[in-house]
Amino acid sequence: MTVMSGAIIAPALPGISRHFPDQPQVVIQLILTLPALMITLFSPLMGYLADRFGRKKLLLMMLGIYGFAGVAGFFIDRVDLLLSSRALMGIAVAGILSISTTLVGDYFDSTERARFLGLQSSCMALGGVIFINLGGVLSDWSWRGPFLLYLTGVLLLPYAWAILQEPISSGSVSADTNDAPVKVDVGRTGLAYLIAMISMAMFYMFPAQLPFLLSQQGQISGMAIGIALSMAALTASIVAFCYGYYKPFLSVMTIYVLGFFLAATGFLIVGFTQSYTMAIVGAAISGLGLGAFMPNTTTWLMRITPQRVRGRVFGGFTSTFFFGQFISPVMVAPALIWLDSLRHVFTAMAVICGLLAIVLIVLGKTTLKADSKL
């Protein structure tokens, strides 16, 4: 549900741009990323409500809103209304991701939790592979076609109602216990948030920018764009799925460093190549690097966050994670003016990823030496 909020309409961006020729490119890209801004704004509130009143009812409500607000894009023919429906859907996604990730912490412990977080992230990335390609096929029919896929949220409601259970501890703690102070490691939590934001901004350069980069090389179908975009999601799903298997041998910091170096390699390939095939290879390599970031960050936060405030902490995580998605096209717009080419922007991102890897190496040997053993 979360990856679908943006991924499935990415192949339709050129078609939407042609349908609204008077709108600047950055506004068209906001149709893709506006849900991320709403996720940023409303995730902390959703986390608080989940801690205060329970998980299940709120999650079911958000699934319903998601489905109806998402499919509204099929019928709307005005940019302002389209942006409004996307904003409402973003509020629903804020609840869905915050609560579902919190439930993982409620349902599972220790090694089982790490494996499930990897599975969760893998399903998100694999969903990107499936729905980006479905979106590509439907966008060849009409730019409105991909919006029909959001009905999945409504279709999932009966299953979620039947399967999910409200954790005993959530929403049932005494008032005295609720008021007791709980210590949160602000420094490490803040760093985890920052890494989540940066990694999402990097990853979302592919659905937000690659369709336009490929279109500059000549006429290209929505299906071909979908295939190119899905490669990053495919490799990300593989590395996330395997997270529970390689995590026991690698520390949190090591996984971050390796991830940034791989992402840098992929961005560098996309920035230098003129070939459609090599652009796919570059996207795939970056996906390998960035795919581990979500399960790695959630695992780190699970270990350092008390259970009673987990909803709020993961509400903040969801907020910063998707703020990265929202600012991805916003930060590229001025960079594009300065660097004059999307290819140069991808090359610059490769340099930034390399520098971030070096910074984390230094932190892992100094301030975060303890986390280098987690």
N, C-alpha and C positions, 0 to 999 in steps of 0.2 A: 504493500500500500504506500509506503513512504517513497520508495524509489520511483514508483509510477507517477508521483505527484508532478514530476518534471520530465522524466526520461521519455515517456511515450509521445510527447508532443515535440521533442527535439527534431526528429526528421521532418516535421511539418513546418518548421520555422521559415524556410524559404517561401513556402506556399502562403503562409500567413502574411509574410512581408509583401508578397505580390498582391494579396487581396486588400491590404491596407497600404497602398503605395505612398500615401501622404504622411505615414508615421515613420519616424527615424528608427534606425536599426536597434538602438539601445532599448526603445519602448517595446519592440517586438520581442527582444530577449527577456524583458521583464515579465512577459506573459509566461515564459518558462520558469523564471526564478522568483516571482513575487510570492508564491507559497512559502518559499524559504524565509522571507522577511517576516511573515506572519508566524511561522514556526519559531523564529527567533524571539518575537515579542510575547508569544502566548505559552511557550513551553514551561517557563518557571511557574506560571499560574496553574497549568495543568498538573505539574508535579506536586504543587501544594495541595490542590483539590484531591489528587489521588491519595496523598498521605492522610488528608483530613477526613475524607468521606468514603474512601474505598476505590478499588480499581475497576471492577467489572462493569458497573452501570455506566460510568463515564466513558469507558472504551467503546461500549455498544452504541452510545449516543454519537460518538465521534465517527464511527464507521458509517452510520446512516447519513450524517451531514456530508461526509467525504463523497459518498456515491452520488448524491443528488446535486451537490455543488459542482462536482467534477463533470458530470454529463451535461450540465447546463451549457458548457462551451460549445456543444454541438448545435444548439439552437440560437445562440447569441450572434448578432451581426454588428456590434459596436465595440470598439476597443475598450472604452471605459467600463462597460458592463462585463466584458470578458475579464478584465483585470479584477473587478469586484468579485466575480465568481471564483477566480483563482485565489483571491485573498481569503474567502470563506473556507475554501478547501484547505488552505494552509493552516488555518486554525484547527481544523479536524486532524490534520497530520500531526500537529503539535501534540495533541492528546494521544494519538495512536502510537507514535514512537516512544514518547516519554513513558506511557503506561506499560507498553509491551516490554520495553527494556527493564523497567522496574520489576515486572512480574518474573523475569528471568532470575533476578536476584532473590525474589521471594520463593520461587519454586525449587531452585537448585543451589548446591553448595560446592565449593572447592573445585576439583578437577572437572566434575560434571558441568559446573557452571561455565568454565573456560571453553569446554568443547561446545556447549550449547550457544555461547556467545559467538563462537566462530561459525556455527551452523546458521545462526540468525543473520549475521553479516553476509554469509555466503548466499543465503536465500534472497537477501536484498539485492546483491550484485547479480545473481542469476536471474532474478526478476527483471533487472535492467536488460539483460541479454534477450529474454523472451519478449518483453513488452516494447523495447526499442525497435525490434524487428517487426513486431505486429504493427507498431505505430508507423514504421516505414512503409509497410504494405498498404495500410489504410490511408496514409497521406498521399500515395499515388492515385487513390480514388478521389479523395477530397481532403483538404487541410482539416476539415471538421471530423473526419473519420476517427482519429485516435481518441477523441474525447468520449466515444462510446465505451471504451475500455474501463472507464471509471465506475461503471455500474458494478464492477467486481466488489466494491465496498458494500453495496446493498446485498449482494448474493452471499457474502461471507457472514452476514449478521446471524442467521439461524445456527450456523456451525459454531461461531464464537459464543453465542448464548448457551449452547448445549455443552461445550467442552470446557470452557474456562471456569475456574473456581476462584472465589474471593479468598485471598490469603487470610488466615485467622488473625494475624497480627495487624493487618492494615485496617484502619478505620475503627478499631475496637480497643485501642489503648486508652487507659484511664486518663482523665484530664490532668491529674497530678503528674503522671509520667510524661504526658505530652508537653507539659510546661517545663520539665526538667531540662537543663542545658545540655547540649550535645556538641562535642568538639569536632569541628571539621578542619582538615588540613588545607587551609586557604591557599597556601603557596603551591603545593603540588596539584591541588584541584584546579587552580587557575592555569597552571602550565598545561594540564591535560586538556582543558577547554581551548587554550590557544592553539595547541597542536591539532585538535579536532577541526577548528575553524580553518586553519591554513590548509590542511590536507583536503578538506571538502572544496575549498576555493580552487585548489589545483586540479582535483579530479573533475570538477564541473566545467573546466575549460574545454573538455572534449564535447559534451552535448551542446554547450553554449557557443563554441567557436569553430569546432571542426566542420560542421555543415557549411559554414560560410567560406572556410579555407578551401574545402574540396570543390565548392561551387565556383571558386575563382579559377579552377583548373579546367573548366568547361561544363557543359550540361551533364548533370548527374542525377540519377533517379533517387526517389525517397528510399527505396529498398537498399540501394548501394550505400547511401548515407547511414541507414540503420545498421547495416553490416559493419561498417567502419566504427560506428559509435559503440556497438555491442562488444567489440573485441576488448576494450578496456574493462567493461563490466564482466565479461566472461573470465578473463584472467584474475580480476579482483575476486570473483566468486570462488575460484579454485583456491587461491591463497587464503581466503577467509575460511573456507570449508576445512582446510588442513590446519587451521590455527591451533586447535587443541592437540595436534600431534607434534608440531615443532616447538610449541611454546615451552614445554618442560626443558628444552635444551638451549633456549635463547631467553635473555632477559628482556624486560620491557624496553629499555633504552637501546639494546642491540637491534631489536625489530624496527624501531623508529629509524635508526641510522641506516640500516640496509634498505628500508622502504624509501627514504628520501634519495639515496643514491640510484636506486632503480628508476624512480620517477624522473630524476634528472636525465638519465640515459634516454628514456622514452621521449621526453620533451625535446631533447637535442635532435633525435632522429626526425621527429615531426617538423622541427624548425628548419632542418637543412634539406629534406627530401622534396622532390617535385613529383614523386611517384605515389599513386593511390595505394599500391601494395605496401610500400614502406611506411606510409602514414598509418596503416593498420598495424604494422609491426611495432611502430613507436607507441601507439595507443595501448597495445597489448602489454608492452614492457612497463609502461607507467602504471597500468592496472595491477601488475604484479607487485609493484612497490607500494601503491596506495591502498590496496585491498586489505592489508593487515591492520590498517590504522584504526578502524572502528572497533574490531574485537580487542585489539591491544589496549585502546583507551578505556573501553568499558571494563575490561578485566582489571586494569590498574585502578580505576575508580571504585570498583566493587571491593577491592582489598583495603582501600584507605577510607571508606565511607561507612559510618554507622548505619545499621538497618533502618532505624526509625526516621532518618532524614534522606533515605535513598531516593525517594520520589522527587524531592526538591533538588537534590544534586544532579539527578539524571534529567530533570526538567531543564536545568541550566546547561547540561551537556548537549541536549537536543537543540537548545537555543543557539549555542555557539556553533555547533556542527552545521546547522542549516543557515546560520548567518554567513558562513563561508560560501555556501551555495549562492546566496543572494548577492554578495559583493563580487562574485567572480566576474560577471560581465561588466559591473560598475567599475572595477579596478582596471579592466582591460581597455575600456573606452579611452581614458586619458593616456594609458600606456601606448595604445595604438597610434594616437596622434604624435607622441614623442618618438616612437620607434618606427613609424611609417609603414609597418607591415605586420600581418598576423604571424608570419613565420618568425620575424624578429621577436615578437612577444613570446612565442613558445620557447625560443632560445634563451630569452631572459629568464623565464620560469625555470629552465634547467639550471642556470647559474644559481638562482635563489635556493632551489632544492639542495644543491651541493653545499651551499653555505650553511643551510639549516642542519644538514647532517653533521658538519664539522662542529657547529655550536653544541649539538647534543652529545657529541663525543666528549667535548670539554666538560659539559655539565655532568655527564655520567662518571667522570673521574674526580669530580670535585663536589659540588652541591648535592647532586643526586646519586652519590656513590652507593647509598643503600638501595636505591631503586634499580641499580645495575645488577642487583642480585635477585630481584623479584621475578 
